[in-house]
Amino acid sequence: MATYNEIKGDTIEVRATDPANPVEGEVWYNSTTGVLKGYENIAAAWAAGGNLGTARYLLAGAGTQTAGLAFGGFAPGVAHLTSTEEYGGTSWTAGGALAAGRYALAGAGTQTAGLAFGGGAPNTNATEEYGGTSWTTGGNIGTATRGLAGCGTQTAGLGFGGYISTPAAAVTNVTEEYDGASWTAGGNLAVSGQGVAGCGTQTAGLAFGGSDSRPASTEEYNGTAWTGGGNLNSGRPFLAGCGLQTAALAFGGTIGSATAATEEYNGTSWVNSTSMTTARNGPGGEGTQTAGLAFGGNPGPAPTNATEEFTGAFNATRTLTTS
């Protein structure tokens, strides 16, 4: 004859305090607070943040979810923007303007030590450095490029891919490294393209997505050369990204039209994650895989000022109810 436990399962443990190291799926009754609790996985999610002051797309970003930087971009009627905005985790405030207005530029660094380089139109090789208040001129990149990607820091930056107009109009695989004063040639991407996204560091960078032959391509940089990584599930150009080579986040872009698709990279392969609320082509991005920030972009037919904050999946103790 079956016992009660065999039919109904284990009884719920009664505890005076919550366990110090619960495991996923564990359930207990806290006799001190009189509450039934469980330890469960909370799914990844995007949530609305404070809107940008200026709606725009093909802009660049740097920093973190709570200390971010947005700069440049394109807005109809205004064209190539110089405006810079700083995010404090809740709202955007105006920062110092870029010396040269541009869109489809690249960014790297932090809110108080940012780096802006390249962009158009026309294509430029200008580099500017942000000190938390204003931009100053840095060393020019070797190749005037727009639609390129960037990662790293103000004193150890990395730029790659994009579209060049001279000596002949073409997408490029050129990679350049910045030391805080000047750019030098690095190892070329295996696959050329513009609208590429990037994240990571100068010696552990990640390039993913883009136009032409590389919509789904992912490449990993070791400070000298690029090697192939796992393909995106949804190949697309003009997406944004953040995080590290082994823990990256990709979001937005265009697959015929603007997309809200979000994917997470573990250093080997991409997995689909929770989509953004607003589909957008050419957004800005910054932060980490578990605390990312998406802002601006073009859902069509006009750019948006919407900001969204990403929280990665995590385990947490929750109060359980019957509702």
N, C-alpha and C positions, 0 to 999 in steps of 0.2 A: 504494500500500500504506500502511495506517495506521501511524503511529508508536506507540511505547509510551505517550508522554504523551497522545496522542489517545485511546487505548483506556483507560488507567488513570488519567488525570488527572495533575496536577502532583505532583512529588516533595515530600516534607516537608522544609522548610528546617531545617538544623542551625545552631544558634546557641549561642554561649558564654554569653549572658545572655538573659533574657526581654526581648521588645520593650518599649520605653517606652510606646508608644501602639498597642496591638494593636486590630484591628477584629473585630467579632463574626464567628465562624466560622473565624478564623485558627487554624492548628495548626502547632506547631514542636517540634523536639527540642532540649532543653537539654543540650548536651554536657558542661557542667560538673557538673550534678547527675545526669545520666543519666536524665532523666525526659521523657516525652512530654507536652506540654501543649497546651491549647486555650483560646480566649477565647470564652465562651458566655454566653447570657442565662439568669439564674437566676430562676425564676418567683416571683411574689408568694406569700407564705405567712403563715398564722397559726400561732403557737406558744404553748403554755401558759406563763402567768406565775404569780406567787404569788397564792394565793387571798385575797380580802377576808376580814377578820376577821368581818364580819357579812353574811350573804346578804341581798340586798335588790334591789328594782327601782324604777323611776321615780325614780332618784337623779340627781345632777348631778356634773359633773367639771370640772376645770381643770388646765392644765399640760401636761406632755410625757410621753413614754413612760418616761423615766427619772427624772422628778420630777413625779409626778402627785398629784392631790387628788380624793378622792371624798367626797361629803357628802349628808346627807339620804336620802330614799327611804322605801319602805314594806316592812315585813316582818310577816307574820301573827303575831299575838300581841304584837307590839311596836308596830305601827301606824306612826305618823309619827316617823321617826328624827331624832335630833339629832347622831348620831355622825359624826365626820370621820376619814378615814384617809389617810395619806400613802404614796405608792409611790416606792421608790428604784431601780426597775429590776429588782428581784428579789422583794421582799416588801413587804407593807403594814404600817404601824405606826399606832397611835392618835394622832390629833391632837386639838386643842381642839374641844369640842362646839358646835354651833349653839345660839344662844339659843332659837330657835323650831323645834321639830320639824316637818317638812313633807316632802311627796312631790310629784312632778311639778313640781319647781322648776327654775330655770335657773342655769347657772354660766358664769363667764368668768374670764380672768386666768391666774395661775400658782400654783404651790404655795406661794410665799411672799407672793403678792399676789393672793389669790383674791376672787371676787365671787359671792355667792349672793343670788337674788332671786325673789320670787313663790313659788308653790306652794300646796298645800292640805293638808288640809281642816280648817276652812273656808278658802276662798281668802284669801291674805294679800298685802299690798303691802310687806311687810318686806324690807329689804335689809341684808345683813351683809357685812363685809369681813374677810378673813383675812390676818394678818400673818406667817404661818409658825408660829404657836403658838396663837393664840386669835382668835376672831371678835369684832368690834365693830360697833355699829350704824351703818349708813349711811343715806342719804336714801331715803325711801319711794318706790316706783314709783307712778305716777299711778293705775294701774288694778290692783286686786287680781286676780291671774290665776294659774291653774295650767295645766300642760300647755303652757307657753310655751317658747321657745328663747332662747339667749343666745350672744353671742360678744364678742370684743374683750378689753379689759383692765380692771383695777380702776378706772382713771381715765378710760377711754374705752370704756365698755361699751354693748352694744346688746341690747335685749330685744324680742321680737316674737311675735305670734300667741298662742294659748292659749284658755282657757275662762273666761269671766267669769260671775258669779252675779248681779250687780246692774249696772244697774237691771233687767235681765232676763237670764235664763240663756241664754247663746249663745256660740258660738265667735266669736273676734274677729280683726281684722286690724291691731290697734293696734301701733305701733312706738314705743319710747321710747329715748332716748339718755342715758347717764350720764356725768358729768364728774368723778366722784370725790366729789361732795357732793350733787348733786341730779339728778333725772330731768326731761327735757323731751321734748315730743312730736316725733317724727320722721315721715317719710312712711309712710303705711299700706301694708301688704302688699296686693297686688291680690286675693288669694284668702285668705279667713279659714279658720282651722282650728286644732285643738289637736294635741298630739303631734308638733309640727314639730321638725326638727333644724336646727342652725345651726353655722356656723364662719366664720372670717375675722376682719375687723376692723370697727370702727365705720364706717369710710368705704369699706370693701370687704367687705361681709358677704354671706353666702349662706344662704338659707332653702330647705329641701327636705323633701318628704314632708309628712305630716299627715293629719288626718281630714277628713270631709265632702267638700267639692268639690276638695280639693287633695292627694290621696294621691301623685300623681306630680309635682306642680308643683315647679319650681325657680325661685327669684327671686334677683336680684342687687341689692345695695344700694350706692349710690355716695356715701352720706353725706347724701343728700337724698330720693331716691326709689328705689323698687324697679322693676326691669324683668324681663321673663320670660327664663329661661334654658332649657336643654335638660331635658326631662322625665326622671325616673328610669325605668329599665327595669321595676322592680318597685315600683309605688306602694304606700306603707304609712305608717301613723302609728306613733308611739312608737318610732322608730329613734334612732340616735345618729350623730354625725358629728364630724369633726375636719379640720384643715388650713386651706387658704386658698380664696378665691373662685375662683382659677384652678387649684387643685390640692387637691381635696377628697376625703374618704373618707366613705362612708355605709355603715352596717352595722346589722344586726338590725332589730327592729320586728315588726309582726304583719301577716300576710296570711291572715286567717282563724285562723291559729295562729302561734306564734312562728317567726321565720325566721332563718336564718344568712346570708342574702344580703348580699353586699358589692359596692359599686360605687365607681368612681373617676371624678371629674369633672375635665376639663381646661380649664374656662372656657367651654366650648361644649356638650359632651355628656357623658353618663355611659356608661361601659363596665362590663360585669360583670367582677368579679375573683374571686379565690379566696374561697370561703365560710368563715365561722368554723366551728370544730369544734362549738361549742354554739349551737344556735338560741336566741334570747332576745328577749323583748319588754321594752321599757323599760330597756335597758342604759345605763350611763354611758359616755362616750367622751371622749378627749382625744388630743393629739399632732398629728402631721402625716400627710400622705398616704402617705409612705414609712416612717413610724414611728408607727403608731397604737396606741391602747390601748383595749380593750373590757373592761368589768367589770360584774359583777352582771347584773341582768335576770331575766326569768322565762321559763324554757323551758316551764313548766307541768308539774305543778300548783303548784309551789312555787318561790320565787326561788332563784337560785344565787349562790355566792360566787366562781365561776370567773372568772379573768382571762385574756385572750388578747392577745398582742402581734403586731402586723402589721408585716411587712417587705415593702416594695414590690419589684417586679421590678428587677433590676440586672444589669449585665455584670461578669464576673469571670474571672480566670485559674484554670483547674482542671487538676489532674493527670488525664490520661486513662489508663484501664486497659482491659483486654480483658474484664473481668468485668461 
